[in-house]
């Protein structure tokens, strides 16, 4: 599967770097480049484009204004030097938000999200695989069944993890990374190096703190951007 992409950035050096990055990824096909959203609109009208790499701070019309005024745009990945717009970007359901300068590895990760999203969208009419509703873990010598709807959060504890459920807690000889691989990513998000939360049980978020089932869980600085994007995507309502 290929993603036809468009680069929109007023800086020639930034456009050149993005072109080089696109050339390194086999599932990306560059359709064109534009130095501002007004020129991009013409390319969008004439070409089948799946993904836009969109700068924010541009003359005549910013990337945010372009996104707000064009409700039927393809998938968007923001590429900008201004990190303060990240939350607003995710509220507008962009695929990812890249803060310049970013590495090829980070760029590839963002593009992988877009490819996965397109694949899911193309297969939405096919029968979905049955999602696991529970897992088994070994705790105090017994195999305990953990119903995922009852799992509130996971907390690391040295070489162990605490599984906090609505019925109590289990201490299990596992790692955060190990258990995250077995949790459905659309419901469980790692928000800190020591915490995974069930997004369906979040009461409120205040800055870098999550209130979940009467307990407070921190959001790590390095996890904030990705975690908030997953938590809010498609669920944030505003006037």
N, C-alpha and C positions, 0 to 999 in steps of 0.2 A: 504494500500500500504506500502511495506517495502523497505528500502534502504539498500542494502548490502554494507558495508563500510570496508575500509582498513586504518590502522593507520601506518604512516611512520614517525618515529622519532628515533634519535640515543640515546636519553636519557631514560633510563628505568623508571625513576619516571614520566616523561611526558607521556610515553606510558601507564603506570598503571593508571594515572589520567584520560586519555582519555578513556580507557577501562571502568572505573567506570562511566563516564559521558554517554558513549554509552549505558551501561546497564540500565541507568535511563530512557531512551527514547524508548517508545514501537515501534516506526516505524523504528528504526535502528537495523540492524543485523550485528554483527561483524564477518567478514569473516577471518581476520587474522591481524597480525602485522608484521612490518619489521623495522630493525634498519637502513636501508639505501635504496636509490632508486634502487640499483642493485638487492637486494633481493626482493623488491616490484615488479619488472618487472616479475619475475617468478610467483608470485601470480596472477598478472593481466592476465597472459597468460592462467592460469588454472581455474580461477574463474570468475563468472559473478558479477562484482563489479560496483556499481553505484556511489560511493562517496569515495574520498580519503581525509583523514586528513593528510596534508603534512607539515612537518617542512621545514625550509629554510636552516639554517646553519648546514650542515652535512658533515662529511668527505667523500672523494672520489668524491661525486657528490652532489651539493646543490639541494634544492627543485626547485629553479628557473631553473637550468640547466636541471633537469629532465623534467620539464614542457615544456621547449623550445624544447627539443630533442624528445619529445613524443607527436605528434600532436593529437593522437587519445585517449588520456587519458579520463577516466570518469570525472564527476564533481569533482572539487578540492576546499577544504577549507584550506587555509594556517593557521597553528598554530605555531606561532613563537614569539621569544622575541624581534625581530627587527622590529620596526614600520616603519623604513625608506623605506621599500620595498613595502608599501601598495599601492602606486599609480601604480607602475610597475605591481603589482599583479592584480589589477583591469584592467589594460591595456591588460593583458593576459586572461581576461574574467573568473577569478576565481569566485566562488559563494560568498565567503566572506573571510575576513582577520581577524583572531583572534590574538590579542597580549597577550602573556603570562604575568602575570597570568590572566586568564579570568574565569568568573563565569559560573555555570551551566546554569543560565538564558540566558547569552549571547551565550553560546554554543547552547542552544535549539533554539534561534532565528536564528542562522546561519543554523542549520539543517532544520529548517522550510522553509527557502528559497530554499534549495536543494529539499525538498519534493515538494514544489510548482512548481519548475522548471520542475521536472520529470513529474508531473501531467499535466502541460501545454504541454510538449513535447509529452506525450502519447495521448493527446486529440487534437493534431494539425490538424488532418484530419476531426474532427467533426465540424459541423457548429458553428461558433463563435456567441456569444450573441451580439446583437446590442449595441454598446457603446453610452452612452449619448453624444450628441453634444452640449447641452446647459443645464443650470440650471436657476431656478428662485430664486431671493432674494428680500427681502423687503427693500426698501430704500426710505426715506422721504415719507412714507405712501403708496408708490406704489410698485406693484410687477414688478420688472424689469427682463427681460430676459438677461442672460449673455451667449454669445456664447463662448464656451471653446477655439475655435481656435483664438479668439480675446483677451482672458485673458492673460495678460503679467505676472503679479505677484500679490501676495496677501501680504499685510503688516499689522501687528497687530497695533492697536491704542487703548491702554487701554482696554475697554470692547467692542470695535468695531474692524472691519477690513476694510482696504481700498482695493477694487478690482480695480486694474489698468488695463484698457483695451486699445486697440488700438484707441478707440473712446473717451476715457475719464476715469473718475474714479467714483466709487460708494462707499459710506460709509454705512456699513451694521452692524447691531447689531448681530454679530456672534463672534466666537473665531477661532483662527488659527486651532486648533484641530478639531473643528466642521465642518469647510469648507473642510479641507483636506480629511475627510472621504467621501466626495461626489465628489472628483476630481479623474479622472483616474490616478492611480499611475505610469503607464508607461509614462505619459506626464508631471506630476506635482511632484516636489520634494521639500521637506522642507529642506532649506539650512541653516537656522538660526532659533532661537526660535521665531523670529518675521517676517520671510519671507518664502513664498512658490513661486517657480518660474516655469514658463512654459519652459521646456528644449528646445523646438523647437524654442524659440525666443532668445536664448543666442547667443551673438555676440562673446565674448571671455571670458576667465578665466585667471586671473593673480594672482597667490597665493591664497589668501582668498577673492578675489574680483571678482564678476561676472558683466560683462557689458551686459545689456539687454535693447534693445530699447533706447539707449542713456542715460540710467540711471545705476548707480552702486549699486549693492546689496552685502552685506557682506556674507561670508560663516562662520558660527560659528565653533569654534575649535572642539566642541563635535559632530558636524554634518558632518565635513569634509570628514571623511573616507566613510561613507555610501552614502553621497550626490554625491561625485565624482564617486563612483562606479556605481551609477544609471545613472548619466549623461553621462559617458564615455562608458559604457558597449555596445559593439558591434558597437561603432561609432568612436573609436579612431584609426586613421590610422598612421602608422609610417613605415619608411624604414626598 
